[in-house]
Amino acid sequence: MEQNKWRVAYVASGMTNAHIIEGRLKAEGIPTHLIYETAGILYATNLDGLGEVKILVPAEDLERALRALDQSYEDDDLQ
C-alpha cells in the first residue's frame, strides 16, 4: 500500500468504533485501511492515543467518504 495515495477519513476511539465506521464506508463502496498501535488493541487502552484507530481511504474517495460519514440516518431510513 502506498501511503501517499491514502488519506485519513476518520480517527476512531477503539477498534469497535473503527469497525462501525469502516462498515459504513464499505457499504458506500469505499475501500478502507486501518492503522493502529497494536499495544492499544492488546491492552484496550486509550492512554496517549494508543487506542486510536485511523481509517484511511484512497485519496480520490476522501470527499465521498467524508460526505458519507457526515450523513445522519433516522430509524425510518434504515427499514
Number of C-alpha atoms within 10 A of each C-alpha: 6 6 9 8 11 18 18 18 22 18 17 20 16 20 18 11 14 20 15 12 20 21 15 15 21 13 11 11 11 17 15 21 14 17 13 18 13 11 12 19 16 10 10 13 15 14 9 8 13 19 22 22 23 22 22 23 25 19 15 11 17 17 12 15 25 15 9 16 14 9 7 7 8 7 6 6 7 6 5
